[in-house]
Amino acid sequence: MPDFMARLSGVTAAYDGTPALGGISLDLPDNRIVAFCGPNGSGKSTALRVMRGLHKVESGEITVAGRALGDWSPKELARQVAMLSQSPQAPSDLTVEDLVMMGRFAHRGRFSGPSAEDVAACGKALQITEMTELKHRSIAQLSGGQLQRAWVAMTLAQNAPRIFLDEPTNHLDVAHAFELLDLIRHLSRAENRSFVIVLHDLNMAMRYADHVVLFKQGAVTASGPTQDVLTEDAVSSVFGISCRILTLEGLERPVIVSWGKNRG
Amino acid sequence: MTPVMPSAVRLAPVLGLLVLATIAAIGIGSSFMPPERVVSALMGQGTRMDEVIVWKLRLPRVLLAVLAGAALALAGALLQRVVRNPMASPSVLGISDGAAVGILVFLWMFSDEGNNLIVSVHWQPLAAILGASIFGGLVMLLALADRGGNRSLKIILYGIALAALAKAVVTLLIILGPVYRASQALTWLTGSVGAAHWDDVLTMALGLALAAPFLASQRLVLRQLVLDPESAATTGVPLERAQFILLATAVALTALATAHVGAIGFVGLVAPHIARVMHGQFRSFYLLSTALTGSLIVLSADLLARTIAPPLELPTGALTALVGAPLFLYLLIKGRRYHA
């Protein structure tokens, strides 16, 4: 087991010549929940995409699961790292069950039907995302939250030890957002899975992440254990807002309260 | 997952219709032959006369229609998955017309004054593949170089533009090229299985026999391609390689069919849609269902082409469009169920 799920060194990336990452270096610990936080356009999604080989780097090196990114074959990498992107799309007549089975692509035989293992992995993914009863629905018939859970189920069915999630709490109400993050924490603790999650909600990051990486304008301003990184000073300077970090009785982690640019 | 049996059973209607159409197509002609005589001639138990009519005259034509329909339908299904757009088809993307350009250039370059080819006609499919590849490749290169906006829409737009260009080149070649080739070229541009020989049937069959196991091995990749490119890639699909290989297969299938029966339109567009509605695009044997539907369309169109105004024989392609276009309109209007 490598000690790092991913290591980036001097990575730069751009979209059509517009720089998105300006030479970032980063070591992400394995078996942890890592949150990428930062303002819009700060490079956190791009960092996730280059780590999964979805976007080409201009320079720099990336190692994932102990091997250089370019040395992985697509299927091997898929067995190591699953990822749910920000706005995934599938045809509306696809059923939930068929969508989740698509997560098994890297495991399935070329000519045979789904193996017992494939069926079991899908069944489990449907069950822990509470989608079992909806499995025969087409995805057009799902609410926004159900659809997001269907995609999460597909990502989990891939059974990779490392999972990247780009704003997975999008479209989820508060209760389902907490449920998803509780599930992620459970999978991290019980099955030793590693997660990198792009999170907009700093309180979610504070509550669930073991390790936080703060992005600002394509650079990493801080990376380390959650409470060392999410400080009043760091949050204020990265987001340009005023905030206070408070400890509440009965809560393990503090909460962040912010009130915009002006001192209240 | 969908169990295998019900999906296989779903093939029964189209298979049944295809068998009926085959028997009808063999029986109907300048001398009518009732089904029982067709069947016994096919089994080698008919009269000598019947057997000559069936085996020498009608069966090659029927089989060529079946095989070409299957090839064009498969090409359409592959393109629709690769481009992720239900509007994609060999004719929309300029591949059919590219093949036509290839063949006309071939005829122009290698004919002598006496209307004879100076090289073997067996090179013709190669010319078709070359033309289809050049135009299909240009469409993809232009779409790849275009960084802005919706890639799949861009492929369609560049395809339409290049198809128009290819059509213009074809028209010019017919007008400016050797006169004695013009009428042959015209029939063949609308598409016809009228001049079928066992040679054509064998080449087509060989091409499809090569494509079939490959497509069977790619069925999961093809299914995965309905996802957005990033999701498909994260599940482990070697995206660019898969798209290239499947596109090349579609080009080869189109060129093969076009070289033998001409530019029969609408089959590649409509057959995958009919199979979606009738069979289901996420069931096992979707591709087989698409291929059988394509066979059925071209065979029926040819049957109509021969019988609608005897003794005149219309080009098959004119009838596939006549049957295909309204059917496609109907599916578009009715079919909110299947967005790609």
Chai-1 contact restraints between the chains, C-beta under 6 A:
chainA,res_idxA,chainB,res_idxB,connection_type,confidence,min_distance_angstrom,max_distance_angstrom,comment,restraint_id
A,D16,B,R147,contact,1.0,0.0,6.0,A-B,restraint_1
A,L54,B,E230,contact,1.0,0.0,6.0,A-B,restraint_2
A,P74,B,G236,contact,1.0,0.0,6.0,A-B,restraint_3
A,P74,B,P238,contact,1.0,0.0,6.0,A-B,restraint_4
A,K75,B,G236,contact,1.0,0.0,6.0,A-B,restraint_5
A,A78,B,T235,contact,1.0,0.0,6.0,A-B,restraint_6
A,A78,B,G236,contact,1.0,0.0,6.0,A-B,restraint_7
A,M83,B,T234,contact,1.0,0.0,6.0,A-B,restraint_8
A,S85,B,E230,contact,1.0,0.0,6.0,A-B,restraint_9
A,P88,B,D228,contact,1.0,0.0,6.0,A-B,restraint_10
A,P88,B,S231,contact,1.0,0.0,6.0,A-B,restraint_11
A,Q89,B,D228,contact,1.0,0.0,6.0,A-B,restraint_12
A,A90,B,L227,contact,1.0,0.0,6.0,A-B,restraint_13
A,P91,B,V226,contact,1.0,0.0,6.0,A-B,restraint_14
A,P91,B,A340,contact,1.0,0.0,6.0,A-B,restraint_15
A,S92,B,H339,contact,1.0,0.0,6.0,A-B,restraint_16
A,D93,B,R337,contact,1.0,0.0,6.0,A-B,restraint_17
A,D93,B,Y338,contact,1.0,0.0,6.0,A-B,restraint_18
A,D98,B,F282,contact,1.0,0.0,6.0,A-B,restraint_19
A,M101,B,M1,contact,1.0,0.0,6.0,A-B,restraint_20
A,F105,B,Q224,contact,1.0,0.0,6.0,A-B,restraint_21
A,F105,B,T235,contact,1.0,0.0,6.0,A-B,restraint_22
A,F105,B,G236,contact,1.0,0.0,6.0,A-B,restraint_23
A,A106,B,G236,contact,1.0,0.0,6.0,A-B,restraint_24
A,R110,B,S217,contact,1.0,0.0,6.0,A-B,restraint_25
A,P114,B,M1,contact,1.0,0.0,6.0,A-B,restraint_26
